[in-house]
Amino acid sequence: MKAMQLAAPRTALRPADLPAPRPGPGELLLKVAACGVCRTDLHVVDGDLAQGKLPIIPGHEIVGRVVDKGSAVERFERGDRVGVPWLGYTCGACDYCTGGRENLCDRARFTGYHIDGGYAEYTVADQRYCFHLPAAYEDAAAAPLLCAGLIGYRALVMAGDARRLGIYGFGAAAHIVAQVARHQGRRLFAFTRPNDAAAQDFARRLGAEWAGDSGAPPPEELDAAILFAPVGTLVVEALRATAKGGTVVCAGIHMSEIPAFPYDILWGERVVRSVANLTRRDGEEFLALAPKVPVRTTVETYPLARANEALARLREGRVTGAAVLVP
């Protein structure tokens, strides 16, 4: 099979001709139809996440079709369309796993980080961590649901019942969460890179009643803010914009250093919290909800060989919606 492989952090992905993987007893062999290009992939490639496997095939928003399966597979049949998310394995026995918080499992393994992912023509995945996908979505449109959608949904749940919701960083996850938030009747305020008129217009088209630069104050206080941009200074900006009793949710897996800030912008029972990974329950809930909203993803597609270009455009903030590789 053809694949795009990372040999070392902070280097370009290289084309590779590799043997197609074989499924183990509980695994699916998938022919990849589409794979989203996620900011977490950037953190892996750029060396921000340094505990993974090398060399690695990135990619964890995988839409594929089952072409073979192991002897113990019961949930899927050959020909089924399957979604593969970031969470690829948990131990199932620790306090986190048995307490409904498998996203925090210390022995968890992640797709495209510890397990070869979807920047390839074929991949294998543990059937227990795969999802049936809503039929309403074509392959490329479904791919961003599997991380941008799932992590965004978990972050939105963590924001509680906030009516005035701020979103910092209007990329793949934000453009999905915005649609769910508006469906729930929330008011939406969007914060983008400075002077990014295209992103601000995109946010307004998706229901934001105000869109402006990330350092600008919103026209009124927020009940909660979700940060998708991995910029620590935005935690301080979001706290300043949030009303007493509000919540600031940090939704990224990596963030630059958060600077010191005065206690008075945290005082008043404001909360800062992070979102870590996802649970399978998140996936089941969100994939059932998405077609009811209905969430419509905006995607830019690239052939597999142009994966480095897609990553570069994402790094530079030049992707509208989500980038998706289509092998």
N, C-alpha and C positions, 0 to 999 in steps of 0.2 A: 504494500500500500504506500501511497504518498502521504507525507506528514510534514508539518512545520514544527521543528524541535528547538528547544532552548538548551544550549550546551553549558552556558555559564551566565550568571547575572550580568546585566548591563551590556549584553551583546545582542545582535540581531538574531532573530529566529533563522534557522537554516533549513532548506529543503532536505528531506531525507526519504530514501526508499527503504522501507522496513518490512519485515514479515508481518502479515496481518495477525493480530493476537488471537488466541484461542480461549473460549470461555471455560472457566472452572465449573464445578458442580452447580453452584448457585448463581451463575453469571449469565448475562446476555451478550452475544456478539451483535453489534449494531453497525449497520451501514449508515454513516453520518449523512444526514440530509441538510443540516444547518447547524452552526455553532455561533452563539453570540460572542462578541468581543467585549469583555467586561473590564471595569477599572481594576478589579482584583487581578486580572491577567497582567495589567500594567505593573502592579506592585510586585508580582512574581518576576516579571522580566527585568524590572528596574532594581531588583535586589532589596526592596523594602521588606519583603517576606523571605526570610533566608533559611528556613528550616525544612524546605521541601526536597523532593528527589531531583537529582540531576544525572543525566539529561532528562528533560521532561517535555511531554507534549502538552501545552496549555489547553485551556478551554473547558468551561463547566456550565455552559448554557446549551446543552446538546439536544438536538432533535434527531432521532434516528429510527430505523426500522429493524426489527429483529430478523436476522438472517440465520442465526444458530443459537442454541441455548444449552446450558448444562443439564445434567441428569436430574438435579434437584429443583429446577425452575418450575413453579406452579402458577405464577401470576400472569405470565405472558405467553403468547404463541408466536410462531414464525409469521412474519408479515405485520405484526402489531407496530403501531407508531408509539414511541416511548420518549419521555423526557428525562434527562439526567442532570441533576443539580450539583451544586458545590459540595454538599454533604454526601460523601461516598461510603462511609463506614463508621459505626460506633461500636463500643464494646458490648453494650446491652446489659451490663452487670453493675456498673458503678452507681453511686448515689444520684448522679446527674441523670443517667439514662433511666433508672427505675423511678425517678421522681418527675419525669416528664420534661426534663431539660437536656435532652441528648445533644443539643447544640453546644453544650459546654463540656462534653466528654473529653477527658484528657488524652484518650487514646483514639480520638476521631481521626479519620483520614479524609482528605478532600480531593475532589476531582480536579485535574489540571495542576495539582500542586504535589500531592503524594502519589496520585494515581494518574496515569496517562489519560489525557482528555480528548477533546473533540476537534482540535486543529489537525484533522487527519481524515482519511477516507473511511476508516473503521475504528471502533473502540469497543472495550468491554466494560460492563458495569454490573454491580451487585443488584440483583432484581429487587431486593428489599428497599433500596433507596431510589428507585425509579418511579416515574409517574405515568399514568395514562394522561393523554393530552386532550383538551377540548377539540372536537372536530371542527369548530368554527374558525380555527386559525390555520392558515397555510404554514408550511415549515419555517420559513424565515421569520414570519410574524410571531410564531410561537416561541422562538428561541429566547428573546429577552424576558419572557415571563419567568424563566427558570432561575434567574438570580436577581436581575433588576426588579422584577415583579415580586419575587418571594421576599427578598430582604426589605424592599420598600414596604410591602404589606406588614411585615413584622414591626418595622419602625413606626408605621402608622398606628398599629395597635398599641405600641408603647407610648404614643402621644396621648392616649386616653381619649376623652370625649371633647377635646379642644375644638372650639368652633372657629377660631381665627388661627389658621395654620400657616406658618412660614416655612418655605422650602429653600434651602441654600444649596446652590449647585443644580442647574436645571438640565440634567442629562438623561440617560436611559431610565434610571430608577424614578427620577422626579416626574418624567412625562407619563409614567404609568400611575404612580401614586396620586398625581394631580387628578386623574380621571376618577379614581376610586374616592378620593376626598370630596370631589364635587358631587358624585353620586350619593354620598352620605350627607350632603347638605352643608358641608363645611365651607367657610370662606377661605380663599387661598391668596397668599402673598408670596411672590417669587423673587429670589435674590440670585443674581448672576455675576459672572466676571464683569469688571468695570467696562462700561460702554459697549456691552455686547447686545446691540439692538436686535440682532436676529434671534438670540435666545429669549430675550424679553418679549418679542412679538410672538414667539412660539408658545411661551407660557400663557400669554393673554388668550391665544387661540384655544388653549386647553382649559380656560376658565379662571385664570388668575385675575382678580380685580385690580391688582397693582403689581407691577414688576419694575425692579430697579437694581442698582449696583449693590453688591454684597455688603459694602460699608455704609450704605445709606439707611437712615431710620425709616421704618414703614409708617404709613399715615396714621396708624393706631397701634396700640400694644397687641402683642400676640398672646394667645393662650398656650401655644406650643410651637416649637420649631424643630424641623428635621434637617440635619446636616448631611448631605451626600458629598459635598466637596471636602477633600482630605486636608483641610487647612485649619490648623489649631487656632489661629487668631479669630476665626469665625465663631468659635465657642463663646468668646467674650462678646462679640458683636450680637450674637443671638441672645445671650443673657440680658444685654442692655435693652433688647427689643421685646423681651418677654415680660408679661405682667406677673405680679405676685401670685404664687401658687402654680406657676407655669412650669413646663418641662422642655428641656433641650435634649433632643435625641441625636446621638452621634452614630450614624448608620454605616460608616465605613469600617473596613477591617484594618486600616492603617491611617494615621493622621500625623501631620507634623506637630511639633511641640506646642502645647497650649501655654501661652504666656501667663505670668502672674496677673491677677486682677483683684480689684478691691472687693472686700467682703460684701459691701452694700449692694452689689448687683446680683449676688447669690441669695442674700438675706430675703426674707419674705416667703420662705418655704418654696423657693424655686428649686428645681431638680435638674441635675445633669446626669445622663445615663447613656450607656452604649448598647448597641445591638450586636450580638455575636452570632454569626452563622444563621442557621435555620433549623427547624425541626420538620419531620415529615408531616406533622399535623398542619404546620404553616402551609406546606405545599398543597395538601388536600383542600384546605379551606380556600386558599387564594385561587387555585385552578377551577374550583367550583364557582367562585364569585366572578372571575374575570369576564366570562361570556354574558353574564347577567347585567353588567354595568352598561354597555359592554366596553371593556378596555380595547382600544385600537392602538397597536404599536406602530410607530414610525421607524422604518429601518432603512439603512444604507447597506447594500450587499456588495461583497467582494469575493472573488475567487480565492481559493486556499493559498495560492502562490503569492497573493498580495496581503498576507496577514501583517507583515511589518508596516505596510502603508496604513492599514486600518488602525493599528496600535498607535502609530505616529499621529494620525488625525485625532484620535481620542485624547492623547496626551496634550495636544495643542488646543483642545476644546473646539474642534472643527467638525464634530459629528452632530447632526440634528437627530435627536432620538437615540437610536442604537445602531451600532455597526454589527453586521452579521456575515460570517464566512459561509459560503455555499460550495462545498467540495464538488 
